[in-house]
Amino acid sequence: MGDWRDVNYPVMERFFTVQGEGAYTGASAWFIRLGGCDVGCAWCDVKESWDAEVHPKVDAGTLVDEAVQSGAPICVITGGEPAMHDLTSLTLGLQSAGLRTHIETSGTHPMTGTWDWVTFSPKRFKSPLDAIYGASHELKIVVVNRHDLQWGEEHAMKMPPAASRYFQPEWDRRDKVLPYIMKHLRTSPSWRISLQTHKYLGLP
């Protein structure tokens, strides 16, 4: 294997913001959104990320240098589906530079790299691999309709006991789905609601 800095990744965008979702909501973070996804969620708000070939290749060295310069203590790798790529070099560089490595994945590809935090967000459009459950720190279920609540419970049963559990209203349906998420929480208090706080704040 050559220098980790020379490994390239298709990058749609990278930016400084706050983590808007899950356990680290409100924490400053540098986001790297990789191109490529084979899950195909109908309600995806970044469908332009799906085709990896249309996004420029950026070497890991540049990505790590930018993350360090951002001043954020956390680097979140997202997509698309970031686990489609071998992320060993990228996480090696980030952790060597003292940054926390976080990933959001649908769990449909084997995990590579070394992670401080794994957000597992399964999708109905493609089944996750069994190995993702034990490797995850939080489960995030995007709620599009009331059937997603029981579907989320089925995934939660496979998660480590200490893992956080979040129901996240799909942004365009949030007013419709929030009432029955609230009703579900009455009998399932181990769940929390995750809101896309960055969107409320007008941040990327």
Residue pairs with C-beta under 8 A, 6 or more apart in sequence:
3 61
4 60
4 61
4 88
4 89
4 90
4 92
4 93
5 59
5 60
5 61
5 64
5 89
5 93
6 59
6 60
6 61
7 59
7 60
7 86
7 89
7 90
8 57
8 58
8 59
8 60
9 32
9 34
9 57
9 58
9 59
9 60
9 63
9 85
9 90
10 34
10 35
10 36
10 52
10 53
10 55
10 56
10 57
10 85
11 32
11 33
11 34
11 35
11 55
11 56
11 57
11 58
11 63
12 33
12 34
12 35
12 46
12 48
12 49
12 55
12 79
12 80
13 31
13 33
13 204
14 30
14 31
14 32
14 33
14 63
14 66
14 67
15 30
15 31
15 204
16 28
16 29
16 30
16 31
16 70
16 71
16 72
17 28
17 29
17 31
17 198
17 203
17 204
18 25
18 26
18 27
18 28
18 29
18 197
18 198
18 201
18 203
19 25
19 26
19 27
19 28
19 29
19 74
19 76
19 102
19 198
20 195
20 196
20 197
20 198
20 199
20 201
20 203
21 119
21 140
21 166
21 168
21 194
21 195
21 196
21 197
21 198
22 119
22 138
22 140
22 164
22 166
22 194
23 117
23 137
23 138
23 164
24 74
24 102
24 117
25 194
25 195
25 197
26 197
27 73
27 74
28 71
28 72
28 73
28 74
29 72
29 73
29 74
29 75
29 76
29 102
30 66
30 67
30 70
30 72
30 74
30 75
30 76
30 99
31 75
31 76
31 78
31 204
32 63
32 67
32 75
32 76
32 77
32 78
32 90
33 46
33 49
33 78
33 79
33 80
34 49
34 52
34 55
34 77
34 78
34 79
34 80
34 82
34 84
34 85
35 49
35 50
35 51
35 52
35 53
35 54
35 55
35 79
35 80
36 49
36 50
36 51
36 52
36 79
36 80
36 81
36 84
36 85
37 44
37 49
37 50
37 79
37 80
37 81
37 84
38 81
38 84
38 108
38 126
39 81
39 106
39 108
39 123
39 125
39 126
40 50
40 125
40 126
41 123
41 125
41 142
42 125
43 142
43 144
43 170
43 172
44 50
45 171
46 79
46 80
48 54
49 55
49 79
49 80
50 80
52 80
52 84
60 89
60 90
60 93
61 93
63 90
63 93
64 90
64 93
64 94
64 97
64 99
67 75
67 94
67 97
67 99
68 97
68 99
72 99
73 99
73 100
74 99
74 100
74 102
75 94
75 99
75 100
75 101
75 102
76 102
76 103
76 104
77 87
77 90
77 91
77 101
77 102
77 103
77 104
78 103
78 104
79 104
81 105
81 106
81 108
81 109
82 103
82 104
82 105
83 103
83 105
83 106
83 107
83 108
83 109
83 110
83 111
83 112
84 109
85 112
86 112
86 113
87 103
87 112
87 113
88 112
88 113
88 114
90 113
91 101
91 113
91 114
91 115
92 113
92 114
94 101
95 101
95 114
95 116
100 116
100 117
101 113
101 114
101 115
101 116
101 117
102 115
102 116
102 117
102 118
102 119
103 111
103 113
103 115
103 117
103 118
103 119
104 119
104 121
104 140
105 111
105 118
105 119
105 120
105 121
105 132
106 120
106 121
106 122
106 123
106 126
106 128
107 120
107 121
107 122
107 128
107 129
107 132
107 133
107 136
108 123
108 126
108 127
108 128
108 129
109 129
110 129
110 131
111 118
111 131
111 132
111 135
115 135
117 137
117 138
118 132
118 135
118 136
118 137
118 138
119 136
119 137
119 138
119 140
120 128
120 132
120 133
120 135
120 136
120 138
120 139
120 140
120 155
120 159
121 139
121 140
121 141
121 142
122 128
122 139
122 141
122 155
123 142
124 151
130 158
133 155
133 158
133 159
133 160
134 160
136 159
136 160
136 163
137 163
137 164
138 163
138 164
138 165
138 166
139 152
139 155
139 156
139 159
139 163
139 164
139 165
139 166
140 166
140 168
140 194
141 148
141 149
141 151
141 152
141 155
141 165
141 166
141 167
141 168
142 148
142 168
142 169
142 170
143 149
143 152
143 167
143 168
143 169
143 170
143 173
143 177
143 181
144 170
144 173
144 177
145 173
145 177
146 177
146 180
148 167
149 167
149 180
149 181
149 184
152 165
152 167
152 191
153 188
156 165
156 190
156 191
159 165
164 192
165 190
165 191
165 192
166 191
166 192
166 193
166 194
167 181
167 184
167 185
167 191
167 192
167 193
167 194
168 193
168 194
168 195
168 196
169 177
169 178
169 181
169 193
169 195
170 177
171 196
171 199
174 195
178 193
181 193
182 193
184 191
185 191
185 193
198 204
